[in-house]
Amino acid sequence: MSIAAKLKHYLIGDPLNPFNPNILRHISLVAFLAWIGLGADGLSSSCYGPEETFIALGTHKHLALYIAFATAITVFVISLGYNQVIELFPSGGGGYKVATQLLGPYVGLVSGAALIIDYVLTIAVSTASGMDAVFSMLPQHMLSYKLFAEIGIIILLVGMNMRGMKESIKVLLPIFLGFVIIHFALIVYGIAAHSQGLIGIIPNTLTETKQLAGVMGWIPLLALMLHAYSLGGGTYTGLEAVSNNVNRLSEPRVTTGKWTMFYMAVSLSFTAGGFILLYLLWQAQPVMGQTLNAVVFHSILGDSWLGQGTLMITLLLEASLLFVGANTGFLAGPSVLANMAVDNWVPNRFRHLSTRLVIQNGVILFGIAALLVLLWSQGRVALLVILYSINVFITFSLSLLGLCVFWATHRSKASPYWGLRLTFSILATFITSSILCVTLSSKFESGGWVTVVITCAVIAICLLIKRHYHLVNQKLTQLDAQLKQPIFEKRTHPIIPDPQQPTAVILVGKSPGIGMHTLLCVLRMFPRHFKNFIFLSVGIVDVESFTGASALGKMREEVNEMLQYFVDYCQQYGIAAESYIAFGTDTVEKLSQLAETVGEKFPNCIFFSSKLIFEHDNWITRFLHNETPVTLQRQLHLQGKELVILPMKI
């Protein structure tokens, strides 16, 4: 084993067999682990969302009581909406698939692009916020190292996620549970300690609200509350992550997804609403260099050594949970990218799985993108939050609008409760779209326009990629129709290849037209030279096929059927032929293994493959299309084997 292979084995772990019947159970998540891995984003954003809301109220702090209840209710309304998404789309895809199938592919593209930007910013803003909390407890001269520390955290998270979703969650499990236990305890104790104040605060709030409305009017009052409410909108982020990753949950997936949403809704509404109530009851005031959570927890715990120690642990857990929240971007983001790759909006390589059955290319891309965002923003949380808070509500609004359309147009086929579900969908759509409009209008000039420009740029790139794949697929479809040769009869006694005779080994991909092009070129270039024709193919286990035993079985059947077609074609003309097939996540690796097997059996063999040639070939076309023949040629040359690449211009 080479040094590189040993290092990969140590860092990432042993390869996983996608055809192992127990592998799905090994890598899938039960509701508890899904709550930790996918719910950390929303729970961590409660560390800064409620604070933004409370500060925005200015001197009218009593209005925070309304927003505390509105926040808790909103979380449950959105969660109920996404429960419907889980029911309708149990294979995952969430906001992207909902918008695509219910509102159209181009609306789905907008939703998918917004989700991609959102998850990149989830990683960046959570990492930056967590490091701000850590470095606020260190001497000021250490601040110059903060950006380097953020880069190190992202690299660490990339490495953890390359091992697998379940493995990364187990590492972060103690941090999440520690945060939940200590913060739930502090919220309960803080409210109980001021129980008398809580009883009296309701009538006082109603009285002060009437007085304030008499001075400034009801419309300005509602506008102030809506503005403050929308600024805490980051609290609701992360709720969509479960619907995006239903296919990674344990069976029964829908039930597991609903329980996960319930855990997320309860924990998020309790913490977000509880923090706002604590600010109000303990009359928290902003202090330079401290978060409102730090201020109010200091008031609750006091100045004793035990209180100060508990406060330090609490703040460290908040900082650590923000890193767990950053990990959500690596868990959910690549799945969105993979679903878009299936629809040809992004390069096909983003649907491929690694040997650990991880969407490896997506993890790496999100890591690089988050690093670039951090370097560009210099880790400034205020700027990142502005960019971050808009895109998630684009997806929320489009997903819930799609549900409204579904229940309005499927009344005859829907359940008896379609009216209630439609009402919930409309209410949730109104809430999320209102937050989106207020946030976009109030933050457009202060940085919101950057999000709009970046999202539009991603959409434009996706449109160009889709157009390219569409044109290529059109030409390949025509080629398949033109080159497909009829099979007149199948031999009852196949001709067995003679291993000592000259042998042509032809690599066959997904397109039968390309395989036939290779075969016909070999027959034309070497007439009657080769006595044997061996066909090799690899069935790729990617995001689309790795959704269960039936999908894998269908993929196996399709690959076997195509290889059998080539064997039958040669046999009907009296040419000895047979096929070899393998299945896995790495095309080059599996083809190399097949080539080694065939090379040992047929020593007088030459390998042939075709490669698409574009009139304007550049690094973009090479990135959009698999460079398998070129990569495999280098590996076979190192083994002393010959691979001839035949050009195929389209």
Protein Blocks (a to p, Z undefined) as FASTA:
>chain_A
ZZklmmmmmmnopcddfklmklmmmmmccfklmmmmmmmmmmmmmmmmmmmmmmmnomml
mlmmmmmmmmmmmmmmmmmmmmmmmmmmmngnijmmmmmmmnojklmmmmmmmmmmmmmm
mmmmmmmmmmmmmmmmpcfklmmmmmmmmmmmmmmmmmmmmnojklmmmmmmmmmmmmmm
mmmmmmmmmmmmmmmmmmmmmmmmmmmmmmmmmmnopklmmmmmmmmmmmmmmmmgojlm
mmmmmmmpccdfklmmmmmmmmmmmmmmmmmmmmmmmmmmnopacdehiafklmmmmmmn
omafklmmmmmmmmmmmmmmmmmmmmmmmmmmmmmmmmmmmnopacfklmpccfkopafk
lmmmmmmmmmmmmmmnnopaklmmmmmmmmmmmmmmmmmmmmmmmmmmmmmmmcfklmmm
mmmmmmmmmmmmmmmmmmmmmmmmnommmmmmmmmmmmmmmmmmmmmmmmmmmmmmmmmm
mmpccdfbdcfbdcdddfkbccddddddfblklmmmmmmmmmmmmghkbmbdcddddddd
dfklmnbjklmmmmmmmmmmmmmmmmmmmmmnopacdddddddfblklmmmmmmmmmmmm
mmmbccdddddddfbgcfklmmmpccklmmmmmmmmmnopacddddddZZ
